[in-house]
Structure formats: C-alpha cells, structure tokens
Amino acid sequence: MQPDIKDAYDVIILGTGPGGLQAGIHAARSKVSVLVMGRAQKSSLYRAHVENFCCLTGVAGEDILQQGMQQARDAGADFLYEDVVKTGHADGGFVIQTESGREIHARALILAMGISRNRLGVPGEKELLGKGVSYCVDCDANFYKDAAVAVVGDESAAVSGALTLLFYASEVHLVAAKLQVSERLEHQLRLSEVKLHHGRRVREIVGTQQVEGLVLDDGRKLAVQGVFIETGAKGAIELAATLGVALDDESFRFIVTGDDQQTNVPGIYAAGDICGPPWQMAKAVGEGCVAGLAAAKYVKKLARKKN
C-alpha cells in the first residue's frame, strides 16, 4: 500500500530499475526526503535472470527489484507507482506532473528511467519476451551457448551483436531490411560466418513455451532458439529535454553526466541505461549510488545557504 504522497520532496527519482532504486537507498539513508517514481515491471531487469553481477548468480530480476524497493522503503523513501508526463523548473527547483495529474516539487531530480527498446510489433514478440526474445545481446548472449539465434536490425547495434554472438551460438542469423552501417563493420560482417538475410523483415516469432523460430516476410522459417531485437533504443529523452539537460553529441540518445552523475543542469542527476551503454546492472547500481549521495549532498547544501 502506498503512503500518503507529499507535495514536495528533497529528491525525486524517476525510475524503479536498479539505478533508481540504488539512488533511492543512498539518498534516503542520507536523511533527506525521497520519492521514487515508476513501475518496476517496465525495467529491463524485471524479466531478466542475473548471471554476471558480483556475488549474485541465477537470481530473477523481479526478485532483485522487489528486494531493492523494500530496502529503499526501509531507508525512508516513498514510492509512487505512476509515470511522469511532464517536467519543468519551478521555485528554484523542479516540478513533475504525473499521469494522474498530480504535481510534485523537488529540490533535486535523479533521472533513471532507462531506455525504451524499440519493438518489432510482430506476433509472438510480446508473448515470448524472456522466453527466447531479448533486447540486449550483451546481457543475454551467455544463455545461448551452442544454440541457433537470430538478430533483427539494420544498424551497428545489430551487426555488432551478431558478431558477438558468434562467440557463443552455433549459428547466427542477421535479418536486416536495409544495412545502415560503416563500410568497416559491413566488411567484418560479410567476412564472418553470420548468415545475412538482407532485404528481409520478420513476419512472426513462433514458439509455445520457448522461441522455436522466425518467419520471414518471404515465408521462410529460420529454426532458432533465441531472437535478439537490436533496432536501436530511445531513452526517455523528451522529459530530460524540457529541463535543458544535455545529450551526447553523437547519437542524442543518452544523458551526459560528470563524475558525480550530475548533468549540465545543477540539481539534476542521471544514472543507469539512460546514461548510455553498457547495459549492465553493475553499471546502473554504481551510478545510482553516486547519484543518490550527490543529490542528497546538493539539497543539504541548498538548505544551509537558506539558513
């Protein structure tokens, strides 16, 4: 059951993935008021199984997130399970508007919304997510040793992912409607053992309890046990842009931060996938720790100036 939500907090954290939760734990333990917003089910960790985080192995992502939320609550953080629809500056700090129309003020913000993976929108994709469908080669390649897999996508993320999977899988297919990569990367691809299906699209992902294959738009079926969808990623950049937060100057997809995870806007910090690759829980947790401590220090400094 959610507590009564106040109209203002010292620190508001957008995102309930590992970065946001770690920020919430550290900020709340620093004795400032903290609100963590979002839905854990939207975290890319929620349906994952963690194998490469120090001291943990074979743990379900959902269990990790539930434990993290409880730790943050125990430290004193409040939770509001709503999405943010608008952000802005107000009264020397910030204001956020939730999907229910609630407006909440903060002295500092931590952006840890992750990134929204671009879906294919084909039958079987949603149903088999976590059962052979993945959006992260770096995260899940290890689960497909000696298996046949396919990567779907046209750009560098897809080609790089397919080349990486050659070290794990017995067979790697790349389904690309139109290759849009550098000459160097395309040369590497064509010299590799990746089976390229150029000019083709996916019509359907098939399987019952697990991925069993892909159906292409020409009717052919590829017998694979894993499908990696690497069509690019879009962060929750719109919310950040309205606050004047700077993005990376190469792709304009990720938030730029300093050593303390502060953005170019004083009082706004960022952590996790929204700051760019690698898409790893270890990175998100580390950045969340730094951001939570830095944000708490920032609001305490503001309070001292007023007194």
C-alpha positions in Angstrom: 0.0 0.0 0.0 1.4 3.4 -1.0 1.9 6.0 1.8 0.4 9.5 1.5 2.5 11.3 -1.1 3.6 14.8 -0.1 3.5 17.8 -2.4 7.3 18.3 -2.2 10.4 16.3 -1.6 14.1 17.0 -1.4 14.9 14.4 -4.1 12.6 12.8 -6.6 13.9 9.8 -8.5 12.3 8.9 -11.9 12.8 5.1 -12.4 12.5 1.9 -10.4 15.2 -0.1 -12.1 18.5 -0.9 -10.3 19.9 2.6 -10.9 16.9 4.4 -9.5 16.5 2.0 -6.5 20.1 2.3 -5.5 19.9 6.1 -5.7 16.8 5.9 -3.5 18.5 3.8 -0.9 21.6 6.0 -0.6 19.6 9.3 -0.8 17.1 8.2 1.9 19.9 6.9 4.1 21.4 10.4 3.9 18.4 11.7 5.8 16.7 13.7 3.0 13.1 13.2 1.9 12.9 10.9 -1.2 10.2 9.9 -3.6 10.9 7.1 -6.1 8.5 7.0 -9.1 7.7 4.5 -11.8 6.7 0.9 -12.3 9.2 -1.9 -11.7 7.6 -4.0 -14.4 8.9 -1.6 -17.0 12.5 -2.1 -16.0 14.6 -4.2 -18.5 15.8 -6.1 -15.4 12.3 -7.3 -14.4 12.2 -10.3 -16.7 15.9 -11.0 -16.8 18.0 -13.6 -14.9 21.2 -12.2 -13.5 24.3 -14.2 -14.0 27.1 -11.6 -14.2 26.6 -9.4 -11.1 29.3 -9.8 -8.4 28.2 -12.1 -5.6 24.8 -13.0 -7.2 24.1 -15.6 -9.8 20.9 -17.2 -11.1 18.7 -14.6 -9.5 15.5 -13.4 -11.1 15.4 -9.7 -11.9 11.9 -9.4 -10.5 13.2 -10.6 -7.1 16.1 -8.2 -7.1 13.8 -5.3 -7.8 11.4 -6.2 -5.1 14.2 -6.5 -2.6 15.6 -3.1 -3.7 12.2 -1.4 -3.3 11.9 -2.8 0.2 15.5 -1.6 1.1 14.6 1.9 -0.2 11.3 1.9 1.9 13.2 0.7 5.0 15.6 3.6 4.4 12.7 6.0 4.4 11.9 6.5 0.7 8.3 6.9 -0.5 7.1 5.2 -3.7 4.6 6.4 -6.3 3.7 3.9 -9.0 2.9 6.3 -11.7 4.6 7.6 -14.9 5.7 11.2 -15.3 4.1 13.0 -18.2 5.8 16.4 -17.8 8.8 18.0 -16.1 9.7 21.6 -15.6 11.5 24.2 -13.4 9.7 25.9 -10.5 10.5 27.8 -7.4 14.3 27.4 -7.7 13.8 23.6 -8.1 11.8 21.3 -10.2 8.2 20.2 -10.7 6.9 17.0 -12.2 3.4 16.1 -13.3 2.2 12.5 -13.1 -0.2 10.7 -15.3 -3.0 11.2 -12.7 -2.5 15.0 -12.8 -0.6 15.3 -9.5 2.1 17.9 -9.3 5.1 17.3 -7.0 8.0 19.6 -6.4 11.6 18.7 -5.8 14.9 20.4 -5.0 16.8 17.7 -6.9 16.0 15.2 -9.6 17.6 11.9 -10.5 16.7 10.6 -13.9 17.0 6.8 -14.0 14.2 5.9 -16.5 16.3 3.6 -18.6 15.6 3.3 -22.2 12.6 2.0 -24.1 13.6 -0.7 -26.5 12.1 -0.4 -30.0 9.8 -3.2 -30.6 9.2 -5.0 -33.9 5.4 -5.3 -33.2 5.1 -8.7 -34.6 3.1 -11.7 -33.3 5.0 -13.7 -30.7 7.3 -10.9 -29.7 5.5 -9.9 -26.5 4.4 -13.4 -25.6 7.9 -14.8 -25.8 9.7 -12.0 -24.1 12.1 -13.5 -21.6 11.5 -16.9 -23.3 13.9 -16.5 -26.1 13.2 -12.9 -27.1 15.8 -10.4 -25.9 16.6 -6.8 -26.5 20.2 -7.0 -25.2 23.0 -9.2 -26.7 25.5 -8.1 -24.0 23.1 -9.1 -21.3 21.8 -12.5 -22.6 24.3 -13.9 -25.1 25.7 -16.3 -22.5 22.4 -18.1 -22.3 22.6 -19.2 -25.9 25.8 -21.3 -26.0 25.7 -23.8 -28.9 22.2 -22.6 -29.9 20.9 -21.2 -33.1 20.0 -17.5 -32.8 18.9 -14.6 -34.9 19.5 -10.8 -34.6 17.0 -8.4 -36.1 18.1 -4.9 -37.0 19.8 -2.7 -39.6 22.3 -0.6 -37.7 25.6 -1.0 -35.8 24.0 -2.4 -32.7 22.5 -5.3 -34.7 25.7 -6.1 -36.7 27.9 -5.8 -33.6 25.5 -8.0 -31.7 25.5 -10.7 -34.4 29.4 -10.7 -34.5 29.5 -11.0 -30.7 27.1 -13.9 -30.7 29.5 -15.9 -33.0 31.5 -16.5 -29.8 28.5 -18.2 -28.1 26.0 -19.6 -30.6 26.4 -22.5 -33.0 24.6 -20.5 -35.7 23.8 -16.8 -36.1 21.4 -15.2 -38.5 21.0 -11.4 -39.1 17.7 -10.2 -40.5 18.2 -6.7 -41.9 15.8 -4.9 -44.1 18.5 -2.3 -45.1 22.0 -2.3 -43.7 23.0 1.1 -42.4 26.5 0.6 -41.0 30.0 1.8 -41.7 32.0 0.1 -44.5 34.3 -1.4 -41.9 31.5 -3.0 -40.0 29.8 -4.3 -43.1 33.1 -5.7 -44.3 33.5 -7.5 -41.0 30.0 -8.9 -41.3 30.4 -10.2 -44.8 33.7 -11.9 -43.9 32.1 -13.6 -40.8 30.0 -16.7 -40.5 26.9 -14.7 -39.8 24.1 -15.7 -42.2 22.8 -12.4 -43.6 19.2 -12.1 -44.7 19.4 -8.8 -46.4 16.2 -7.0 -47.5 14.1 -9.2 -45.3 11.8 -8.5 -42.4 10.3 -10.6 -39.7 6.7 -11.6 -40.0 6.3 -13.6 -36.9 8.2 -15.1 -33.9 6.9 -18.6 -33.3 7.0 -20.9 -30.3 4.9 -22.1 -27.4 6.8 -22.0 -24.1 10.1 -21.0 -25.8 11.2 -19.4 -29.1 11.3 -22.1 -31.8 11.8 -20.0 -34.9 11.3 -16.9 -37.0 9.0 -16.5 -40.1 10.4 -14.0 -42.6 8.3 -11.9 -45.0 9.1 -14.2 -47.9 7.6 -17.2 -46.0 10.9 -18.8 -45.0 11.2 -20.1 -41.4 14.5 -19.9 -39.5 14.8 -22.5 -36.8 16.3 -20.6 -33.9 16.1 -20.7 -30.1 16.8 -17.1 -29.5 15.9 -13.8 -31.1 17.7 -10.6 -30.3 15.9 -7.4 -31.4 18.5 -4.7 -31.8 16.7 -2.0 -33.8 18.0 0.9 -31.7 16.9 2.4 -28.4 15.1 5.6 -27.4 15.5 6.9 -23.9 13.0 9.0 -22.0 14.7 11.9 -23.6 11.6 14.1 -24.0 11.3 14.6 -20.3 15.0 15.5 -19.9 15.0 17.8 -22.9 12.3 20.1 -21.4 14.6 20.6 -18.4 17.6 21.6 -20.6 19.6 18.5 -19.9 22.4 18.0 -22.4 22.5 14.8 -24.5 25.5 13.1 -26.1 26.5 14.9 -29.3 26.9 11.8 -31.4 23.5 10.0 -31.1 21.4 12.4 -29.0 20.1 9.4 -27.2 21.8 9.5 -23.8 22.3 12.0 -21.0 25.8 13.4 -20.4 26.9 13.4 -16.7 30.0 14.3 -14.8 31.9 12.2 -12.2 29.2 12.8 -9.6 26.5 11.9 -12.1 25.3 15.5 -12.3 24.1 16.8 -15.6 24.7 20.2 -17.0 21.7 21.4 -15.0 22.5 22.0 -11.3 20.4 19.7 -9.2 19.6 17.2 -11.9 21.5 13.8 -11.9 21.2 10.7 -14.0 22.0 7.0 -13.6 21.7 3.7 -15.5 20.9 2.9 -19.1 19.8 6.5 -19.8 23.4 7.5 -19.5 24.5 5.1 -22.3 26.0 1.6 -22.6 27.0 -0.9 -21.4 23.5 -2.1 -20.5 24.6 -3.8 -17.2 23.1 -3.8 -13.8 26.5 -3.3 -12.2 26.9 0.0 -14.0 23.4 1.1 -13.1 23.9 0.3 -9.4 27.2 2.1 -9.2 25.9 5.2 -10.9 22.8 5.1 -8.8 24.9 5.0 -5.6 26.9 8.1 -6.7 23.8 10.0 -7.9 21.9 9.3 -4.7 24.7 10.5 -2.5 25.5 13.6 -4.7 21.8 14.6 -4.9 21.5 14.4 -1.1 24.6 16.5 -0.6 23.3 19.0 -3.1 20.0 19.6 -1.3 21.7 19.8 2.1 24.0 22.5 0.7 20.9 24.4 -0.5 19.3 24.2 2.9 22.5 25.5 4.6 22.5 28.5 2.3 18.9 29.4 3.2 19.6 29.2 6.9 
